[in-house]
């Protein structure tokens, strides 16, 4: 049980990191995008609002894990990102999903 908690927690963390990697690569390919705009603490930077209006739709299309025609390879983390568990605000759901994934893969 303890091992499944640990494996599930690392899997969740790496899924978030994989999504961030997609955002970073997509942002570097866009004019006017600064990777600092991607994080909540830096939203008050000059130019953020202008880029966010156009860039947010770009991030959603290029970094969406839903469907088979994604441009970015999410690997084993695609299930976590397409299920919506990463963007969920419910801790219990995240906890149980990661525990289930860890048990399933051990």
Biopython code that builds the backbone (N, CA, C, O; Angstrom):
import numpy as np
from Bio.PDB.StructureBuilder import StructureBuilder

atoms = [
    (1, "UNK", "N", (0.829, -1.192, 0.000)),
    (1, "UNK", "CA", (0.000, 0.000, 0.000)),
    (1, "UNK", "C", (0.872, 1.254, 0.000)),
    (1, "UNK", "O", (0.607, 2.201, -0.741)),
    (2, "UNK", "N", (1.889, 1.255, 0.816)),
    (2, "UNK", "CA", (2.768, 2.417, 0.894)),
    (2, "UNK", "C", (3.472, 2.655, -0.437)),
    (2, "UNK", "O", (3.608, 3.795, -0.880)),
    (3, "UNK", "N", (3.913, 1.583, -1.064)),
    (3, "UNK", "CA", (4.595, 1.712, -2.357)),
    (3, "UNK", "C", (3.658, 2.289, -3.417)),
    (3, "UNK", "O", (4.089, 3.076, -4.259)),
    (4, "UNK", "N", (2.380, 1.904, -3.382)),
    (4, "UNK", "CA", (1.443, 2.442, -4.372)),
    (4, "UNK", "C", (1.197, 3.932, -4.146)),
    (4, "UNK", "O", (0.995, 4.677, -5.105)),
    (5, "UNK", "N", (1.212, 4.370, -2.893)),
    (5, "UNK", "CA", (1.097, 5.804, -2.610)),
    (5, "UNK", "C", (2.283, 6.553, -3.204)),
    (5, "UNK", "O", (2.114, 7.601, -3.828)),
    (6, "UNK", "N", (3.455, 6.026, -3.013)),
    (6, "UNK", "CA", (4.677, 6.684, -3.493)),
    (6, "UNK", "C", (4.717, 6.700, -5.013)),
    (6, "UNK", "O", (5.005, 7.733, -5.618)),
    (7, "UNK", "N", (4.432, 5.563, -5.632)),
    (7, "UNK", "CA", (4.443, 5.481, -7.090)),
    (7, "UNK", "C", (3.373, 6.397, -7.689)),
    (7, "UNK", "O", (3.639, 7.096, -8.667)),
    (8, "UNK", "N", (2.188, 6.401, -7.123)),
    (8, "UNK", "CA", (1.111, 7.273, -7.600)),
    (8, "UNK", "C", (1.437, 8.746, -7.446)),
    (8, "UNK", "O", (1.107, 9.553, -8.315)),
    (9, "UNK", "N", (2.081, 9.100, -6.350)),
    (9, "UNK", "CA", (2.454, 10.505, -6.131)),
    (9, "UNK", "C", (3.508, 10.959, -7.139)),
    (9, "UNK", "O", (3.420, 12.064, -7.675)),
    (10, "UNK", "N", (4.495, 10.116, -7.395)),
    (10, "UNK", "CA", (5.512, 10.468, -8.394)),
    (10, "UNK", "C", (4.904, 10.545, -9.792)),
    (10, "UNK", "O", (5.254, 11.425, -10.579)),
    (11, "UNK", "N", (4.001, 9.629, -10.095)),
    (11, "UNK", "CA", (3.335, 9.646, -11.392)),
    (11, "UNK", "C", (2.565, 10.946, -11.580)),
    (11, "UNK", "O", (2.620, 11.552, -12.650)),
    (12, "UNK", "N", (1.851, 11.377, -10.551)),
    (12, "UNK", "CA", (1.096, 12.630, -10.622)),
    (12, "UNK", "C", (2.041, 13.819, -10.819)),
    (12, "UNK", "O", (1.796, 14.675, -11.669)),
    (13, "UNK", "N", (3.100, 13.868, -10.048)),
    (13, "UNK", "CA", (4.067, 14.953, -10.160)),
    (13, "UNK", "C", (4.690, 14.997, -11.555)),
    (13, "UNK", "O", (4.835, 16.074, -12.134)),
    (14, "UNK", "N", (5.054, 13.856, -12.089)),
    (14, "UNK", "CA", (5.649, 13.814, -13.416)),
    (14, "UNK", "C", (4.643, 14.144, -14.520)),
    (14, "UNK", "O", (5.028, 14.650, -15.574)),
    (15, "UNK", "N", (3.360, 13.863, -14.289)),
    (15, "UNK", "CA", (2.327, 14.256, -15.248)),
    (15, "UNK", "C", (2.221, 15.777, -15.315)),
    (15, "UNK", "O", (2.089, 16.349, -16.397)),
    (16, "UNK", "N", (2.280, 16.418, -14.173)),
    (16, "UNK", "CA", (2.245, 17.890, -14.139)),
    (16, "UNK", "C", (3.490, 18.447, -14.828)),
    (16, "UNK", "O", (3.401, 19.420, -15.577)),
    (17, "UNK", "N", (4.633, 17.842, -14.581)),
    (17, "UNK", "CA", (5.880, 18.277, -15.226)),
    (17, "UNK", "C", (5.815, 18.099, -16.742)),
    (17, "UNK", "O", (6.319, 18.942, -17.484)),
    (18, "UNK", "N", (5.206, 17.018, -17.207)),
    (18, "UNK", "CA", (5.092, 16.771, -18.643)),
    (18, "UNK", "C", (4.199, 17.812, -19.298)),
    (18, "UNK", "O", (4.485, 18.269, -20.404)),
    (19, "UNK", "N", (3.127, 18.186, -18.627)),
    (19, "UNK", "CA", (2.249, 19.231, -19.134)),
    (19, "UNK", "C", (2.989, 20.564, -19.187)),
    (19, "UNK", "O", (2.829, 21.325, -20.141)),
    (20, "UNK", "N", (3.786, 20.847, -18.182)),
    (20, "UNK", "CA", (4.574, 22.075, -18.153)),
    (20, "UNK", "C", (5.588, 22.094, -19.296)),
    (20, "UNK", "O", (5.830, 23.145, -19.888)),
    (21, "UNK", "N", (6.177, 20.949, -19.608)),
    (21, "UNK", "CA", (7.126, 20.866, -20.718)),
    (21, "UNK", "C", (6.442, 21.224, -22.034)),
    (21, "UNK", "O", (7.019, 21.928, -22.863)),
    (22, "UNK", "N", (5.223, 20.745, -22.228)),
    (22, "UNK", "CA", (4.469, 21.089, -23.425)),
    (22, "UNK", "C", (4.213, 22.591, -23.486)),
    (22, "UNK", "O", (4.378, 23.206, -24.539)),
    (23, "UNK", "N", (3.812, 23.184, -22.363)),
    (23, "UNK", "CA", (3.576, 24.627, -22.315)),
    (23, "UNK", "C", (4.838, 25.406, -22.648)),
    (23, "UNK", "O", (4.796, 26.378, -23.402)),
    (24, "UNK", "N", (5.968, 24.973, -22.080)),
    (24, "UNK", "CA", (7.239, 25.659, -22.327)),
    (24, "UNK", "C", (7.597, 25.610, -23.812)),
    (24, "UNK", "O", (7.970, 26.631, -24.391)),
    (25, "UNK", "N", (7.488, 24.443, -24.430)),
    (25, "UNK", "CA", (7.836, 24.308, -25.849)),
    (25, "UNK", "C", (6.891, 25.106, -26.735)),
    (25, "UNK", "O", (7.322, 25.727, -27.706)),
    (26, "UNK", "N", (5.615, 25.092, -26.406)),
    (26, "UNK", "CA", (4.646, 25.842, -27.195)),
    (26, "UNK", "C", (4.892, 27.338, -27.056)),
    (26, "UNK", "O", (4.804, 28.082, -28.033)),
    (27, "UNK", "N", (5.196, 27.769, -25.862)),
    (27, "UNK", "CA", (5.432, 29.194, -25.616)),
    (27, "UNK", "C", (6.672, 29.674, -26.356)),
    (27, "UNK", "O", (6.679, 30.780, -26.895)),
    (28, "UNK", "N", (7.705, 28.868, -26.389)),
    (28, "UNK", "CA", (8.935, 29.272, -27.080)),
    (28, "UNK", "C", (8.726, 29.420, -28.571)),
    (28, "UNK", "O", (9.482, 30.135, -29.230)),
    (29, "UNK", "N", (7.711, 28.755, -29.124)),
    (29, "UNK", "CA", (7.426, 28.845, -30.545)),
    (29, "UNK", "C", (6.492, 29.987, -30.911)),
    (29, "UNK", "O", (6.188, 30.175, -32.088)),
    (30, "UNK", "N", (6.032, 30.752, -29.928)),
    (30, "UNK", "CA", (5.081, 31.835, -30.170)),
    (30, "UNK", "C", (5.746, 33.189, -29.994)),
    (30, "UNK", "O", (6.537, 33.385, -29.071)),
    (31, "UNK", "N", (5.429, 34.108, -30.868)),
    (31, "UNK", "CA", (5.923, 35.480, -30.719)),
    (31, "UNK", "C", (5.189, 36.160, -29.570)),
    (31, "UNK", "O", (3.977, 35.999, -29.426)),
    (32, "UNK", "N", (5.893, 36.895, -28.777)),
    (32, "UNK", "CA", (5.296, 37.632, -27.675)),
    (32, "UNK", "C", (5.046, 36.816, -26.429)),
    (32, "UNK", "O", (4.495, 37.330, -25.456)),
    (33, "UNK", "N", (5.434, 35.569, -26.435)),
    (33, "UNK", "CA", (5.223, 34.720, -25.264)),
    (33, "UNK", "C", (6.484, 34.680, -24.427)),
    (33, "UNK", "O", (7.575, 34.409, -24.928)),
    (34, "UNK", "N", (6.322, 34.948, -23.177)),
    (34, "UNK", "CA", (7.411, 34.832, -22.209)),
    (34, "UNK", "C", (7.009, 33.697, -21.280)),
    (34, "UNK", "O", (5.881, 33.677, -20.786)),
    (35, "UNK", "N", (7.902, 32.760, -21.036)),
    (35, "UNK", "CA", (7.547, 31.610, -20.204)),
    (35, "UNK", "C", (7.160, 32.016, -18.787)),
    (35, "UNK", "O", (6.517, 31.238, -18.083)),
    (36, "UNK", "N", (7.530, 33.196, -18.362)),
    (36, "UNK", "CA", (7.108, 33.676, -17.042)),
    (36, "UNK", "C", (5.606, 33.933, -16.996)),
    (36, "UNK", "O", (5.021, 33.966, -15.913)),
    (37, "UNK", "N", (4.973, 34.114, -18.156)),
    (37, "UNK", "CA", (3.534, 34.348, -18.205)),
    (37, "UNK", "C", (2.737, 33.101, -17.835)),
    (37, "UNK", "O", (1.549, 33.194, -17.529)),
    (38, "UNK", "N", (3.376, 31.944, -17.861)),
    (38, "UNK", "CA", (2.670, 30.689, -17.639)),
    (38, "UNK", "C", (2.353, 30.401, -16.178)),
    (38, "UNK", "O", (1.565, 29.502, -15.887)),
    (39, "UNK", "N", (2.936, 31.128, -15.280)),
    (39, "UNK", "CA", (2.810, 30.812, -13.859)),
    (39, "UNK", "C", (2.022, 31.887, -13.119)),
    (39, "UNK", "O", (2.134, 33.076, -13.415)),
    (40, "UNK", "N", (1.244, 31.458, -12.178)),
    (40, "UNK", "CA", (0.310, 32.332, -11.475)),
    (40, "UNK", "C", (0.979, 33.522, -10.799)),
    (40, "UNK", "O", (0.420, 34.619, -10.816)),
    (41, "UNK", "N", (2.120, 33.347, -10.223)),
    (41, "UNK", "CA", (2.773, 34.426, -9.497)),
    (41, "UNK", "C", (3.264, 35.557, -10.373)),
    (41, "UNK", "O", (3.542, 36.644, -9.866)),
    (42, "UNK", "N", (3.379, 35.337, -11.678)),
    (42, "UNK", "CA", (3.923, 36.348, -12.580)),
    (42, "UNK", "C", (2.874, 36.941, -13.508)),
    (42, "UNK", "O", (3.234, 37.501, -14.544)),
    (43, "UNK", "N", (1.616, 36.843, -13.184)),
    (43, "UNK", "CA", (0.563, 37.291, -14.087)),
    (43, "UNK", "C", (0.451, 38.803, -14.184)),
    (43, "UNK", "O", (-0.212, 39.296, -15.096)),
    (44, "UNK", "N", (1.042, 39.529, -13.323)),
    (44, "UNK", "CA", (0.899, 40.979, -13.357)),
    (44, "UNK", "C", (1.982, 41.655, -14.202)),
    (44, "UNK", "O", (2.136, 42.876, -14.167)),
    (45, "UNK", "N", (2.711, 40.868, -14.941)),
    (45, "UNK", "CA", (3.762, 41.435, -15.775)),
    (45, "UNK", "C", (3.151, 42.189, -16.954)),
    (45, "UNK", "O", (2.063, 41.848, -17.417)),
    (46, "UNK", "N", (3.836, 43.190, -17.427)),
    (46, "UNK", "CA", (3.367, 43.972, -18.566)),
    (46, "UNK", "C", (3.261, 43.074, -19.792)),
    (46, "UNK", "O", (4.167, 42.288, -20.070)),
    (47, "UNK", "N", (2.168, 43.189, -20.517)),
    (47, "UNK", "CA", (1.975, 42.401, -21.724)),
    (47, "UNK", "C", (1.298, 41.064, -21.490)),
    (47, "UNK", "O", (0.983, 40.355, -22.446)),
    (48, "UNK", "N", (1.072, 40.713, -20.246)),
    (48, "UNK", "CA", (0.472, 39.408, -19.948)),
    (48, "UNK", "C", (-0.931, 39.302, -20.529)),
    (48, "UNK", "O", (-1.262, 38.307, -21.174)),
    (49, "UNK", "N", (-1.749, 40.309, -20.306)),
    (49, "UNK", "CA", (-3.139, 40.251, -20.761)),
    (49, "UNK", "C", (-3.230, 40.111, -22.272)),
    (49, "UNK", "O", (-4.071, 39.367, -22.778)),
    (50, "UNK", "N", (-2.371, 40.820, -22.996)),
    (50, "UNK", "CA", (-2.394, 40.743, -24.455)),
    (50, "UNK", "C", (-2.032, 39.350, -24.935)),
    (50, "UNK", "O", (-2.699, 38.803, -25.813)),
    (51, "UNK", "N", (-0.982, 38.769, -24.369)),
    (51, "UNK", "CA", (-0.575, 37.450, -24.815)),
    (51, "UNK", "C", (-1.570, 36.389, -24.371)),
    (51, "UNK", "O", (-1.849, 35.453, -25.119)),
    (52, "UNK", "N", (-2.106, 36.523, -23.170)),
    (52, "UNK", "CA", (-2.976, 35.489, -22.619)),
    (52, "UNK", "C", (-4.231, 35.308, -23.459)),
    (52, "UNK", "O", (-4.714, 34.184, -23.596)),
    (53, "UNK", "N", (-4.764, 36.370, -24.018)),
    (53, "UNK", "CA", (-5.976, 36.258, -24.841)),
    (53, "UNK", "C", (-5.749, 35.353, -26.043)),
    (53, "UNK", "O", (-6.603, 34.527, -26.363)),
    (54, "UNK", "N", (-4.607, 35.497, -26.712)),
    (54, "UNK", "CA", (-4.309, 34.679, -27.885)),
    (54, "UNK", "C", (-3.602, 33.381, -27.506)),
    (54, "UNK", "O", (-3.888, 32.325, -28.068)),
    (55, "UNK", "N", (-2.694, 33.463, -26.568)),
    (55, "UNK", "CA", (-1.862, 32.320, -26.212)),
    (55, "UNK", "C", (-2.597, 31.225, -25.486)),
    (55, "UNK", "O", (-2.239, 30.055, -25.623)),
    (56, "UNK", "N", (-3.615, 31.562, -24.716)),
    (56, "UNK", "CA", (-4.343, 30.550, -23.967)),
    (56, "UNK", "C", (-5.008, 29.554, -24.909)),
    (56, "UNK", "O", (-4.992, 28.352, -24.646)),
    (57, "UNK", "N", (-5.588, 30.032, -25.994)),
    (57, "UNK", "CA", (-6.212, 29.110, -26.949)),
    (57, "UNK", "C", (-5.148, 28.255, -27.644)),
    (57, "UNK", "O", (-5.398, 27.094, -27.967)),
    (58, "UNK", "N", (-3.975, 28.824, -27.873)),
    (58, "UNK", "CA", (-2.882, 28.063, -28.475)),
    (58, "UNK", "C", (-2.433, 26.950, -27.541)),
    (58, "UNK", "O", (-2.221, 25.821, -27.984)),
    (59, "UNK", "N", (-2.284, 27.250, -26.253)),
    (59, "UNK", "CA", (-1.881, 26.225, -25.287)),
    (59, "UNK", "C", (-2.924, 25.120, -25.193)),
    (59, "UNK", "O", (-2.581, 23.942, -25.093)),
    (60, "UNK", "N", (-4.200, 25.503, -25.225)),
    (60, "UNK", "CA", (-5.259, 24.499, -25.118)),
    (60, "UNK", "C", (-5.303, 23.579, -26.321)),
    (60, "UNK", "O", (-5.600, 22.394, -26.172)),
    (61, "UNK", "N", (-5.017, 24.084, -27.502)),
    (61, "UNK", "CA", (-5.064, 23.227, -28.687)),
    (61, "UNK", "C", (-3.798, 22.384, -28.829)),
    (61, "UNK", "O", (-3.886, 21.197, -29.142)),
    (62, "UNK", "N", (-2.643, 22.966, -28.609)),
    (62, "UNK", "CA", (-1.396, 22.237, -28.813)),
    (62, "UNK", "C", (-1.026, 21.344, -27.642)),
    (62, "UNK", "O", (-0.290, 20.374, -27.826)),
    (63, "UNK", "N", (-1.512, 21.639, -26.448)),
    (63, "UNK", "CA", (-1.150, 20.851, -25.266)),
    (63, "UNK", "C", (-2.335, 20.101, -24.677)),
    (63, "UNK", "O", (-2.330, 19.756, -23.496)),
    (64, "UNK", "N", (-3.334, 19.851, -25.484)),
    (64, "UNK", "CA", (-4.471, 19.064, -25.022)),
    (64, "UNK", "C", (-4.129, 17.581, -25.131)),
    (64, "UNK", "O", (-3.668, 17.123, -26.177)),
    (65, "UNK", "N", (-4.351, 16.845, -24.075)),
    (65, "UNK", "CA", (-4.055, 15.407, -24.070)),
    (65, "UNK", "C", (-5.259, 14.591, -24.497)),
    (65, "UNK", "O", (-5.178, 13.366, -24.583)),
    (66, "UNK", "N", (-6.376, 15.254, -24.765)),
    (66, "UNK", "CA", (-7.588, 14.542, -25.166)),
    (66, "UNK", "C", (-7.533, 14.260, -26.656)),
    (66, "UNK", "O", (-7.163, 15.130, -27.445)),
    (67, "UNK", "N", (-7.895, 13.066, -27.035)),
    (67, "UNK", "CA", (-7.886, 12.670, -28.440)),
    (67, "UNK", "C", (-6.576, 12.009, -28.830)),
    (67, "UNK", "O", (-5.601, 12.030, -28.079)),
    (68, "UNK", "N", (-6.573, 11.431, -29.999)),
    (68, "UNK", "CA", (-5.388, 10.718, -30.471)),
    (68, "UNK", "C", (-4.494, 11.559, -31.360)),
    (68, "UNK", "O", (-3.382, 11.141, -31.683)),
    (69, "UNK", "N", (-4.950, 12.733, -31.762)),
    (69, "UNK", "CA", (-4.192, 13.550, -32.697)),
    (69, "UNK", "C", (-3.431, 14.686, -32.005)),
    (69, "UNK", "O", (-3.339, 15.788, -32.546)),
    (70, "UNK", "N", (-2.898, 14.426, -30.835)),
    (70, "UNK", "CA", (-2.155, 15.455, -30.116)),
    (70, "UNK", "C", (-0.790, 15.665, -30.747)),
    (70, "UNK", "O", (-0.167, 14.726, -31.242)),
    (71, "UNK", "N", (-0.338, 16.901, -30.722)),
    (71, "UNK", "CA", (0.956, 17.241, -31.313)),
    (71, "UNK", "C", (2.118, 16.876, -30.384)),
    (71, "UNK", "O", (3.245, 16.696, -30.844)),
    (72, "UNK", "N", (1.853, 16.768, -29.113)),
    (72, "UNK", "CA", (2.891, 16.530, -28.117)),
    (72, "UNK", "C", (2.742, 15.122, -27.559)),
    (72, "UNK", "O", (1.622, 14.672, -27.318)),
    (73, "UNK", "N", (3.836, 14.427, -27.353)),
    (73, "UNK", "CA", (3.800, 13.069, -26.825)),
    (73, "UNK", "C", (3.834, 13.108, -25.296)),
    (73, "UNK", "O", (4.869, 13.405, -24.699)),
    (74, "UNK", "N", (2.699, 12.808, -24.673)),
    (74, "UNK", "CA", (2.615, 12.824, -23.217)),
    (74, "UNK", "C", (3.028, 11.498, -22.589)),
    (74, "UNK", "O", (3.243, 11.428, -21.378)),
    (75, "UNK", "N", (3.140, 10.462, -23.385)),
    (75, "UNK", "CA", (3.573, 9.168, -22.875)),
    (75, "UNK", "C", (2.584, 8.575, -21.889)),
    (75, "UNK", "O", (1.373, 8.632, -22.104)),
    (76, "UNK", "N", (3.103, 8.002, -20.799)),
    (76, "UNK", "CA", (2.234, 7.348, -19.813)),
    (76, "UNK", "C", (1.431, 8.353, -18.994)),
    (76, "UNK", "O", (0.568, 7.958, -18.210)),
    (77, "UNK", "N", (1.697, 9.627, -19.160)),
    (77, "UNK", "CA", (0.994, 10.660, -18.394)),
    (77, "UNK", "C", (-0.249, 11.165, -19.113)),
    (77, "UNK", "O", (-0.993, 11.977, -18.564)),
    (78, "UNK", "N", (-0.479, 10.702, -20.319)),
    (78, "UNK", "CA", (-1.633, 11.155, -21.096)),
    (78, "UNK", "C", (-2.940, 10.854, -20.377)),
    (78, "UNK", "O", (-3.864, 11.668, -20.403)),
    (79, "UNK", "N", (-3.027, 9.695, -19.738)),
    (79, "UNK", "CA", (-4.239, 9.305, -19.022)),
    (79, "UNK", "C", (-4.557, 10.280, -17.888)),
    (79, "UNK", "O", (-5.719, 10.631, -17.679)),
    (80, "UNK", "N", (-3.548, 10.710, -17.168)),
    (80, "UNK", "CA", (-3.761, 11.649, -16.064)),
    (80, "UNK", "C", (-4.224, 13.002, -16.577)),
    (80, "UNK", "O", (-5.079, 13.640, -15.963)),
    (81, "UNK", "N", (-3.669, 13.440, -17.690)),
    (81, "UNK", "CA", (-4.009, 14.748, -18.225)),
    (81, "UNK", "C", (-5.351, 14.740, -18.948)),
    (81, "UNK", "O", (-6.105, 15.708, -18.850)),
    (82, "UNK", "N", (-5.661, 13.673, -19.669)),
    (82, "UNK", "CA", (-6.935, 13.615, -20.392)),
    (82, "UNK", "C", (-8.114, 13.360, -19.461)),
    (82, "UNK", "O", (-9.244, 13.725, -19.787)),
    (83, "UNK", "N", (-7.873, 12.746, -18.321)),
    (83, "UNK", "CA", (-8.966, 12.474, -17.379)),
    (83, "UNK", "C", (-9.405, 13.725, -16.624)),
    (83, "UNK", "O", (-10.502, 13.764, -16.068)),
    (84, "UNK", "N", (-8.557, 14.736, -16.606)),
    (84, "UNK", "CA", (-8.889, 15.975, -15.905)),
    (84, "UNK", "C", (-8.508, 15.950, -14.435)),
    (84, "UNK", "O", (-8.817, 16.892, -13.706)),
    (85, "UNK", "N", (-7.850, 14.905, -13.987)),
    (85, "UNK", "CA", (-7.498, 14.790, -12.570)),
    (85, "UNK", "C", (-6.454, 15.824, -12.173)),
    (85, "UNK", "O", (-6.443, 16.283, -11.030)),
    (86, "UNK", "N", (-5.583, 16.194, -13.095)),
    (86, "UNK", "CA", (-4.551, 17.181, -12.795)),
    (86, "UNK", "C", (-5.166, 18.558, -12.584)),
    (86, "UNK", "O", (-4.721, 19.309, -11.716)),
    (87, "UNK", "N", (-6.180, 18.896, -13.368)),
    (87, "UNK", "CA", (-6.803, 20.211, -13.234)),
    (87, "UNK", "C", (-7.919, 20.245, -12.193)),
    (87, "UNK", "O", (-8.474, 21.310, -11.923)),
    (88, "UNK", "N", (-8.252, 19.114, -11.613)),
    (88, "UNK", "CA", (-9.296, 19.053, -10.603)),
    (88, "UNK", "C", (-8.860, 19.770, -9.320)),
    (88, "UNK", "O", (-7.678, 19.794, -8.978)),
    (89, "UNK", "N", (-9.827, 20.346, -8.630)),
    (89, "UNK", "CA", (-9.531, 21.030, -7.367)),
    (89, "UNK", "C", (-9.906, 20.174, -6.154)),
    (89, "UNK", "O", (-9.760, 20.608, -5.011)),
    (90, "UNK", "N", (-10.387, 18.966, -6.411)),
    (90, "UNK", "CA", (-10.814, 18.081, -5.335)),
    (90, "UNK", "C", (-9.655, 17.180, -4.924)),
    (90, "UNK", "O", (-9.229, 16.316, -5.690)),
    (91, "UNK", "N", (-9.157, 17.384, -3.729)),
    (91, "UNK", "CA", (-8.002, 16.625, -3.244)),
    (91, "UNK", "C", (-8.295, 15.138, -3.144)),
    (91, "UNK", "O", (-7.456, 14.318, -3.516)),
    (92, "UNK", "N", (-9.467, 14.780, -2.650)),
    (92, "UNK", "CA", (-9.816, 13.360, -2.467)),
    (92, "UNK", "C", (-9.812, 12.634, -3.811)),
    (92, "UNK", "O", (-9.350, 11.497, -3.900)),
    (93, "UNK", "N", (-10.320, 13.279, -4.845)),
    (93, "UNK", "CA", (-10.319, 12.674, -6.179)),
    (93, "UNK", "C", (-8.895, 12.442, -6.662)),
    (93, "UNK", "O", (-8.577, 11.375, -7.187)),
    (94, "UNK", "N", (-8.047, 13.434, -6.484)),
    (94, "UNK", "CA", (-6.650, 13.296, -6.894)),
    (94, "UNK", "C", (-5.959, 12.185, -6.107)),
    (94, "UNK", "O", (-5.240, 11.363, -6.674)),
    (95, "UNK", "N", (-6.183, 12.174, -4.832)),
    (95, "UNK", "CA", (-5.560, 11.180, -3.956)),
    (95, "UNK", "C", (-5.967, 9.765, -4.360)),
    (95, "UNK", "O", (-5.115, 8.891, -4.519)),
    (96, "UNK", "N", (-7.270, 9.542, -4.526)),
    (96, "UNK", "CA", (-7.760, 8.202, -4.860)),
    (96, "UNK", "C", (-7.323, 7.776, -6.254)),
    (96, "UNK", "O", (-6.984, 6.612, -6.468)),
    (97, "UNK", "N", (-7.328, 8.711, -7.207)),
    (97, "UNK", "CA", (-6.926, 8.373, -8.568)),
    (97, "UNK", "C", (-5.459, 7.961, -8.615)),
    (97, "UNK", "O", (-5.106, 6.981, -9.270)),
    (98, "UNK", "N", (-4.609, 8.705, -7.923)),
    (98, "UNK", "CA", (-3.182, 8.380, -7.906)),
    (98, "UNK", "C", (-2.917, 7.083, -7.157)),
    (98, "UNK", "O", (-2.056, 6.300, -7.558)),
    (99, "UNK", "N", (-3.646, 6.850, -6.079)),
    (99, "UNK", "CA", (-3.521, 5.587, -5.353)),
    (99, "UNK", "C", (-3.943, 4.425, -6.246)),
    (99, "UNK", "O", (-3.263, 3.400, -6.300)),
    (100, "UNK", "N", (-5.064, 4.585, -6.946)),
    (100, "UNK", "CA", (-5.534, 3.544, -7.859)),
    (100, "UNK", "C", (-4.493, 3.274, -8.940)),
    (100, "UNK", "O", (-4.208, 2.116, -9.245)),
    (101, "UNK", "N", (-3.921, 4.328, -9.524)),
    (101, "UNK", "CA", (-2.923, 4.149, -10.577)),
    (101, "UNK", "C", (-1.689, 3.429, -10.034)),
    (101, "UNK", "O", (-1.142, 2.542, -10.689)),
    (102, "UNK", "N", (-1.257, 3.815, -8.837)),
    (102, "UNK", "CA", (-0.107, 3.171, -8.236)),
    (102, "UNK", "C", (-0.337, 1.695, -7.944)),
    (102, "UNK", "O", (0.547, 0.871, -8.177)),
    (103, "UNK", "N", (-1.518, 1.356, -7.438)),
    (103, "UNK", "CA", (-1.852, -0.051, -7.179)),
    (103, "UNK", "C", (-1.933, -0.837, -8.475)),
    (103, "UNK", "O", (-1.459, -1.971, -8.546)),
    (104, "UNK", "N", (-2.522, -0.252, -9.484)),
    (104, "UNK", "CA", (-2.681, -0.915, -10.762)),
    (104, "UNK", "C", (-1.330, -1.225, -11.411)),
    (104, "UNK", "O", (-1.170, -2.265, -12.050)),
    (105, "UNK", "N", (-0.385, -0.347, -11.252)),
    (105, "UNK", "CA", (0.896, -0.520, -11.937)),
    (105, "UNK", "C", (1.944, -1.244, -11.124)),
    (105, "UNK", "O", (2.997, -1.590, -11.659)),
    (106, "UNK", "N", (1.697, -1.481, -9.870)),
    (106, "UNK", "CA", (2.623, -2.283, -9.080)),
    (106, "UNK", "C", (2.281, -3.741, -9.281)),
    (106, "UNK", "O", (2.934, -4.613, -8.708)),
]
sb = StructureBuilder()
sb.init_structure("model")
sb.init_model(0)
sb.init_chain("A")
sb.init_seg("    ")
for serial, (resi, resn, name, xyz) in enumerate(atoms, 1):
    if name == "N":
        sb.init_residue(resn, " ", resi, " ")
    sb.init_atom(name, np.array(xyz, "f"), 0.0, 1.0, " ", f" {name:<3s}", serial, name[0])
structure = sb.get_structure()
